[in-house]
Amino acid sequence: MGRRLPGLEGKSILTEAELNLLDTYLEKINPETFIEIGSWTGTSCAWLAKRHPNIQFICFDTFIAGGEEQIGRWLKNKQPNMILILGDSTDLVTMNLSAEIIFIDGDHTLEGCRVDLLHSASSLFPGGLLICHDYGHLGFGVHQAVDEMLARHKDYDVIEKVDSMIVIQDVEELDDVEESET
């Protein structure tokens, strides 16, 4: 499964359309920081980091599933603007990190997805984007966790869905900013 990206170790599990979606939002928003929860071998993030050298890519992964081989591939793919943090979304909050775009492709269990969404949402800048991978795969907990969050929190809007990705924007903060400007 996956496809090779030129000059990088391992395969990206993202489709071409999903990679292009991330690339488009990075070009459009040009964030200072992009956070990735669940980096695996870092192939997709390295491809994006090469294309956007002015953006700092902070990648979280526990490497529980792939061990030393997975870490080795990540290190081979590492670009100068990529930072690896051995941990999960809990560490995102502990380290008090924030970003305009947070890409979630971490723990695929229902409870794990709920935790990743909670921590990522609290670390998102006003108007920022949560982009979740594997939303389209009903066998994982991603779909249910995202739907629960959207039902509970009306301050998030679905911007678009591409293949198995969903893009969600924090709009409550945008509404507050727009009201204070008038």
Protein Blocks (a to p, Z undefined) as FASTA:
>chain_A
ZZddehiacjdfbdfklmmmmmmmmmmnopabdcdehjknommmmmmmmmmmmbccdddd
eklmnmmmlmmmmmmmpcfkbccdeddfklmmmnopacfbdcddbdfbfklmmmmmmmmm
mmpcehiacddehklpmkbmklmmmmmmmmmmmkbccfbdchjbccdddfklmmmmmmmm
ZZ
